[in-house]
């Protein structure tokens, strides 16, 4: 099972990635984790990436693809792998294709923007413990107060309405085009083309999980 998860920030990709990893016994490939590991290990690509990051630059797609190829050679990728948050752009998707990175499925988790804004802006966090609440879906016993300690809950900057809307704007501008990219490739029937599946990401978590499993086993 080699797949890419697509969806807007806050669509629930991380939650569903955990279920999929366990179901199919595959690792989740995160470019951030790979970069940190390569830098720490002092690999040739890691040294190159560190120079760029230390200079305040963005690590090139070539370096990222090199890291991906190295990562996929590791033993835990024998059953497959799951990409979440990569590729983000068409050049990255093209580079993956050119590098021969095999993909069986692309799974899109579709959630309307207004549902994402409600989902994320309603989160409240107890900073010390990391306990999370939601004003509508999982409210604390007392508004704005942690159930356990009685301390105040906070709204993280990342969850503020304007921040969420900005992240959604960037997604629609840069990444949503991958929906068409992979959809068209799947329809082409060309050798190596993945299968494209789309599920609704609104509703109970278990229901979304079951939809994802069904889509990936069809």
C-alpha positions in Angstrom: 0.0 0.0 0.0 1.8 3.1 -1.3 -0.3 6.2 -1.0 -0.6 10.0 -0.9 -3.1 11.7 1.4 -4.5 14.9 0.0 -6.7 17.4 1.8 -6.8 20.9 3.2 -5.1 21.8 6.5 -7.5 20.7 9.2 -9.2 18.1 7.0 -8.2 15.3 9.4 -5.3 13.8 7.4 -3.2 13.2 10.5 -5.9 11.3 12.3 -6.7 9.1 9.3 -3.0 8.6 8.6 -2.7 7.0 12.0 -5.5 4.5 11.3 -4.2 3.7 7.8 -0.6 3.1 9.0 -1.8 0.6 11.6 -4.2 -1.1 9.2 -1.6 -1.7 6.5 1.5 -1.8 8.6 3.3 1.1 6.7 5.3 4.1 7.9 4.1 7.7 7.5 6.7 9.6 5.4 7.1 13.2 6.7 9.5 15.5 4.8 10.1 17.4 8.0 11.1 14.3 9.9 13.3 13.2 7.1 15.1 16.5 6.9 15.7 16.5 10.7 17.0 12.9 10.6 19.3 13.5 7.7 20.7 16.7 9.3 21.3 14.8 12.6 22.9 11.8 10.8 25.1 14.1 8.8 24.4 12.4 5.5 25.5 14.1 2.3 21.9 15.4 1.6 21.6 16.4 5.3 24.7 18.5 5.2 23.5 20.1 1.9 20.0 20.8 3.4 21.5 22.2 6.6 23.6 24.8 4.7 20.4 26.0 2.9 18.3 26.1 6.1 21.1 27.9 8.1 21.2 30.5 5.3 17.4 30.9 5.8 16.5 29.4 2.4 14.0 26.8 1.4 15.3 23.3 0.8 15.1 22.5 -3.0 12.8 19.8 -4.4 15.9 18.0 -5.6 17.1 17.5 -2.1 13.7 16.5 -0.8 13.2 13.9 -3.6 16.7 12.6 -2.8 15.7 12.2 0.9 12.5 10.5 -0.1 14.3 8.0 -2.3 16.8 7.2 0.5 13.9 6.9 3.0 12.0 4.4 0.8 15.0 2.0 0.8 14.6 1.4 4.5 13.2 -1.9 5.7 10.0 -0.5 7.2 8.9 0.6 3.7 8.8 -3.0 2.5 4.9 -3.1 2.8 4.5 0.4 1.4 4.4 3.9 2.7 2.1 6.9 3.3 2.9 10.5 2.2 1.0 13.1 4.2 1.7 16.8 3.3 3.9 15.9 0.3 4.0 16.6 -2.5 2.6 20.1 -2.0 3.1 21.5 -5.5 3.0 20.2 -9.1 6.8 20.5 -9.6 7.2 18.2 -6.5 4.6 15.8 -7.9 6.5 15.8 -11.3 9.8 15.2 -9.5 8.3 12.2 -7.7 7.0 10.8 -10.9 10.4 11.3 -12.7 12.2 9.7 -9.8 10.0 6.6 -10.2 8.4 6.8 -6.7 5.6 4.3 -7.0 2.1 5.3 -5.8 -0.9 2.9 -5.7 -3.5 5.2 -4.4 -4.1 8.9 -3.9 -6.8 9.5 -1.2 -8.4 12.9 -1.0 -10.2 13.8 2.3 -12.8 16.4 1.2 -14.0 18.9 3.9 -15.7 22.3 3.1 -13.7 25.4 4.2 -16.4 26.5 6.6 -16.3 23.1 8.4 -12.5 23.4 8.7 -12.7 26.9 10.1 -15.4 25.8 12.7 -13.3 22.7 13.5 -10.0 24.5 14.1 -11.1 27.8 15.5 -13.2 26.0 18.1 -10.2 24.2 19.6 -9.1 25.1 23.1 -6.0 23.8 24.7 -4.7 23.3 28.2 -1.1 24.5 27.6 0.7 22.5 30.4 -0.8 19.1 29.6 -1.8 19.5 25.9 -5.4 18.4 26.7 -7.6 19.6 23.8 -11.3 20.6 23.9 -13.7 22.0 21.4 -16.3 24.6 22.2 -18.9 22.8 20.2 -17.9 19.1 19.8 -16.1 18.4 23.0 -16.6 21.3 25.5 -15.0 21.5 28.9 -17.4 21.2 31.9 -16.9 25.0 32.6 -16.4 27.3 29.6 -12.8 28.1 29.0 -11.5 26.0 32.0 -9.6 22.7 32.0 -11.6 19.9 33.5 -8.7 18.5 35.5 -6.7 21.5 36.9 -9.2 24.3 36.7 -6.7 26.4 34.8 -7.5 28.6 31.8 -7.7 27.1 28.3 -6.1 29.0 25.4 -6.8 29.5 21.7 -3.6 28.8 19.9 -2.4 31.3 17.2 -2.5 28.5 14.6 -6.2 27.9 15.4 -7.3 31.6 15.1 -9.9 32.2 12.3 -7.6 34.5 10.3 -4.7 32.1 10.5 -6.9 29.1 9.4 -8.3 31.2 6.5 -4.7 32.1 5.4 -3.6 28.5 5.4 -6.7 27.5 3.4 -6.0 30.3 0.9 -2.4 28.9 0.4 -3.8 25.4 0.0 -6.3 26.5 -2.6 -3.6 28.5 -4.5 -0.7 26.0 -4.4 -1.8 22.4 -3.4 -5.4 21.9 -4.5 -4.2 21.7 -8.1 -2.8 18.3 -7.2 -6.4 17.0 -6.9 -6.7 17.6 -10.7 -3.1 16.4 -11.4 -3.6 13.0 -9.8 -7.2 12.7 -10.9 -6.2 13.2 -14.5 -3.3 10.8 -14.2 -5.5 8.2 -12.7 -8.0 8.5 -15.5 -5.3 8.3 -18.1 -4.8 4.6 -17.4 -1.1 5.0 -18.2 1.4 2.5 -16.7 2.2 3.4 -13.1 -0.8 5.7 -12.8 -2.3 5.5 -9.2 -6.0 5.0 -8.4 -7.7 8.1 -7.2 -10.2 8.0 -4.3 -12.2 10.8 -2.7 -14.0 10.5 0.7 -16.1 12.9 2.7 -14.1 14.1 5.8 -17.1 15.3 7.8 -18.8 13.2 10.4 -17.7 10.9 13.2 -14.0 9.9 13.1 -14.8 6.2 12.9 -17.2 6.7 10.0 -14.4 8.6 8.1 -11.9 5.9 8.9 -14.3 3.2 7.6 -14.8 5.2 4.4 -11.0 5.5 4.0 -10.5 1.7 4.4 -13.3 0.9 2.0 -11.8 3.3 -0.6 -8.4 1.8 -0.3 -9.6 -1.8 -0.5 -11.9 -1.2 -3.5 
